[in-house]
Every structure is written in C-alpha cells, then in structure tokens.
Amino acid sequence: MANKIHPTAIVEDGARLGDGVIVGPYSVVGANVSLGDGVELASHVVVAGHTSIGARTRIFPFASIGHQPQDLKYKGEPSTLDIGTDCLIREGVTINPGTAGGGMKTVVGNACAFLANSHVGHDCHVGSNVIFSNNVMLAGHCEVGDFAIIGGGAAVIQFARVGAHSFLGGMSGLEQDLIPYGMALGNRAHLSGLNIVGLQRRDFSRSQIHDLRRAYRLLFAQEGTLLERVADVAEEFKDHPTVMEIVAFIKAGGKRSMCTPKNGAEA
C-alpha cells in the first residue's frame, strides 16, 4: 500500500517509513524516526529524535513525540523512544526519550491509549493495554504495568511504579508504588482496595478475585510488619499466580515506599 504524504508535511532524509503510512498536513518526521506499517499522523504532529513507532499507531494534532527530554542534565545523548503497535496518541500528548541517567530509553508497549495532553516522561517503561486519561502526568523513570488505568489529571512522581491491572483515580497524586490489581485515590494518594471493576471487565474468575481479596486483607492488616505479612502471604498463596504477582512486586522494591490504605485494609 502506498504512503500518503501531504504536500505541506516534512519527512527528513533518513526517516524510515513502512507501507501505508499517512503523514498529514504540517506534520514533521525527523531523520532518525521509524514509522511502522499503517502509522497515521493526522496533522501538525512532530516526531523527532531516535524514535520508533509501531504499526497502526495513530497520532493526533499537536502531539510532540521524541523531542529531547525535559531533564536539565540532558546533554544531547542519542537516547531512544520506542512505541509499540496499535497505540492511540491524542491531541497535545508529549512522550520523551530516555537519558544517560536512566538507561537511555523510554519504552511504550502495544495497544496503549494516551488521551489529550497526557505526558510520559524520560526513561519511563509503560506496558501494553495501558490507558492514560486526559492530562495525566507521568514523571521520569516510572514503570507502569500492563492494563493499568490512570484517571484524568492524575500525577505520578518520578521513580514510582504502577502495577499491572491497577487503577489510579482522577486528580490523584501518587508518591509511592501502587501494587498490581490495586486502586489508589486522593491527593496524596492512598490505597483504597482492589481494582475489582477492572478485574471483572477482564474476565478474572470469582475464585481469582476471592484469592486477591483474602491476600490483600492479610497484606495490609494491622499486625506485624509488611515484610512479615508478605512472607506469610507468599507461603499461603504460593500456588496462586495472581497473588504472587503482588508478592513479587513488593519484594522487588524500588526507590519509593509502598502505597498503603489510610484506614484498615478493605478490598
């Protein structure tokens, strides 16, 4: 299938375009950019830097993809941005490449949706099937697991981890790590249970949800330390893969402490 490049668009020498690519009016594609088959830049889209965009990803007007990271320590190193297939990137979205201080790459998985004016900072690793609602702010060096949803206007501090299948409510400010399958709300955000609605929508069985609820209550009970409770849950639920994802997440640790419930451990 032939590419469609609007006469007002600029595709710099060296850019690599797959088949059936659409580059709309006044868009700019840099010399070190790779666009997969069927990628569509609607209009006024700028893709710069050492950026790779997977097949069938659609990018809407005034998105800025791959420009130099918003890090004052950045010195022009040839860091990269890799965006997967079938993503939706709406108006005004900004996604930055990596830096020397963070592994030199930002990575976004497949089938993600970034709604208007959301931001992915430098050196972030975002999984697949992730949804960022409007005006989400993801600071540098963050990790976001598969199927996570971040509500409109929410902000995630640098180096934080957002677990798979979790939900961060709109206008929340997350300063800690959010466990897989968890739900956090508020500013500053606190753990407010499990993302039950998300689990049901993704066809998790009643048995899996029941196991997660029991494990959650044990993990965030009042007795003992978190490390002691994690050890107890790891032993009791060693044959339950969904629970062990949470255990592994907590054990792996990170630069941030764990987001915990404000009052009690209701799931």
N, C-alpha and C positions, 0 to 999 in steps of 0.2 A: 504494500500500500504506500502510495506516495506521501511525502511530507507536505504540509501546508504552512508556508512561512509568509506572514503578512508583509507587504512591501515596507511598512514602517518599522518592522522589527529588526533587531540587530543580532545576528548569530556570528560570533567572532570565529576567526580561523582557528582550527584546532578542536572546536567543540564536536562532540560525537553524538549523533542523533540516530536513534533506531528507526524502524519503519512506522509510518502512520503518525508521526509526531505533528502536533499543531502548535505553532508559535504565533500567538495573537498580536494585535496591534500594539506597538510601542513597547513590546517586551524586549529584554536583553538577555542573551545567553553567553556566558563567558567562555574563554578559550579552553579552560580546564574542566568544563562541565560535560557530563554524560547524561543523556536523556534516553530512557528505555522506550521500547515499542509502545506506541499509543499514548505517550505522555501528552497532556494538553496544558498549555499556558494560555489562559483566557485572554488577558490583555494587561498591559502595564505591570508585568511580572518581571522581576530581576532575579536571575540565578547566577551566582558568582562563585569564585573560589574553586577548590578541588572538590566538586560536588557531584555525586551520582544519585540519580533519581530513577526508581524502578518503574517497570511497565505499568501503563494505565493510570498512573497518578495524575490527578487533576489539581491545578493551582490557579487560584482566582486573583482578581486585580489587586495590585499594590502589595502583594506578598514580597518579602525580601529574604531570599534563601541563599545561604552560603557566604554572605558578606562577613568581613573579619569580626571575630568575637568581641563582645563588649567586656573586655578584660584589659585593664591598663598595663598588664605585664606582657601582653601580646607584642611580639617583635617581628611579625611578618612571616613566621614559620609556615611551611606548606601543609598545614593541618587539613583534615578532611571532614566532609559531611556525607553520610550515606543514608539515603531514604529509600525504603522498600517499595514494594509494588502495591497498587490499588489504594493508595492513600488519597485523602481529601484534605486539601490545604486551602482554607477560605481566605477572605479578604484581610489584608493587613497582617498576616502571620509573619513572624520572624523566627528563623531557625539558624543558629550559629554553628560553625565548625569548631573543632577542638583547639587545644592549646598545648604547648610543650609541658605545662604543669599538670596536665590532666589526661595524658595518653595520646594526644594528637588527633583524636577523632570524636565526632558526635555520631551516634547511630540511632536511626528510627526504623522500626520494624514494618511489617506489612499491614495493610487494611486499617491504618490509623486515620482518625478524623481530628483535624485541628481547626476549630471554629474561629470566627473572626477575631483578629487582634490577639490571638494567643502567642506565647513565646516559649521557645525551647533554647535554653542557654548552652554555652560551650561545654563540651566534654560530657554531655548527658547521654544516657543509654535508655532508650524508650522501646518497650516491647511491641508486640503486634496486637491489633484489635483494641488499641487504646483510644479513648475519647477525651479530648480537651475541649471543654465548652468555651464560650466567648471570654476573652480577656484573662485566661489562665496565665500565670507567670511561673515558669519553672526555671529556677536559678541554675547556675553552673554545677557540674559534677553530680547531678542527680541520677537516680535509677528509678525507672517506672516499669513495673511488671506487666505481663500480658493481661488484656481485658480490664485494666484499671480505668476508672472514670473519674475525672476531676471536674467539679462543678464550676460554673461561671464566676469569674473574679477571684478564684482561689489562688493563693500564692504558696509556693514550696521553697523552703530555704535551701541554700547550696549544700551539697553533700548528703541530702536526705534521700531515703529510699521509700518508694511507694510500692507495696507488694502487689502481686498478681491478684486480679479479681476484687480489688479493693475499691472503695468509693470515698472520695474526699468532697464534702459538701461545698456548695457555692459560698463565696466570700470567706472561706476558711483560711487561716494562716497556719500552715504546717511547719513546725520547727523540729519535729522528731521523725523517726521512722514509723511508717504505718504498716502493720502486719498484713500479709496476704489474707484476703477474704474479709478484712476489717472495714469498718466505716468510721470516719472521723469527721467531727463537726466543730465549728466555733472558731473564735479568734481570741487567744491561741487555741488551736485545735486539740480536742481530746478524743480518745477512743470511745465510741458510743455504741458498740456492738458489732455484729457481723453484717455484711452486705447481703442480707437474706434475699431481698428482691432480685439483686443481680444473680445470685446463685440459682434462684428459681427460674429466671429467664434463660439461663444457660443450661437448664435441664440437669442440674445436680439432683441426685436422688434424695428422698426423705431421710434415708439412712446416713448419707454423707453429711447432710445438714445437721442431723441429730448429733453425729460424732463431733462435728465442728463446734456445736453449741456446748457440749459437755467439756470439750477440751478448752474452749475459751473461758468457761467459768473456773476451771481449775487453774489455768494460766494466770488469771487476774484476780484470784481470791486474795483475801487479806493475810492468810497465814504464810509464814516463811518468806524467803527472798524469791525474786523472779527466777534466778538460776536454779534454785531448788525445785521450784514448780515446773520449770522446763524439763528438768531431769525426770520428774515424776510422770509428766505427760508423755515424754519420749518413750518411757518404759511401757506405760499403759496402752499407748496408741501406736506402737511400733509397726503394726500391720495395717495402718490406716494412712494411705498416701497423702490425702488432703491435709490431715492434721500434721503430718511430718513435714509438709512444706512450711508451715508456720514455725515449727521447731527449728528447721534448718535456717530459716530467715533470721530468727532471734539469735541462734548460735553463731551465725556468720558475723553478726555485728557490723558496725560501721562507725562513722565519725559522730553520729548522732545517737542520743538515747532513744528508748522505745516510747512511742506514744501509748499512753495508758488511760484507763477510764477515770473519770473525775470522781464518781461516786459508785462504788460497787462494781460488779462485773457482769451486768445483764447483757445477754447476747440477743 
